[in-house]
Amino acid sequence: MRDLGTVIKELRKEKHFTQKELAAGVCAQSMLSAIENNIYVPNSNLLVNLANKLMVNLDEVSLATNFPVSSKYNFNDKVDDLCNNHQYHELLQFLL
């Protein structure tokens, strides 16, 4: 399972963007660096803007691709299980 930040960094390099170029008009370069180093998880709006700037389908960087959302394995497993079983109400309650 690859981290979201790693995927964004790989896509950025494939498109020959520097961090400064990708971040321009989207977010601070320091925030992009934190995302690429898996220190910060971008919100959905930021993720969409990065995907658009990278000219990639959101599916390529989506959390639905089973990127970990927490460093706690039990948390990730529970979220994954609830999503895969389409138990969205229970997922919302768990996240709250």
Secondary structure, DSSP 8 states (H G I E B T S, - for coil): ---HHHHHHHHHHHTT--HHHHHTTTS-HHHHHHHHTTSS---HHHHHHHHHHHT--GGGT-GGGT--SSS-HHHHHHHHHHHHTT-HHHHHHHH-
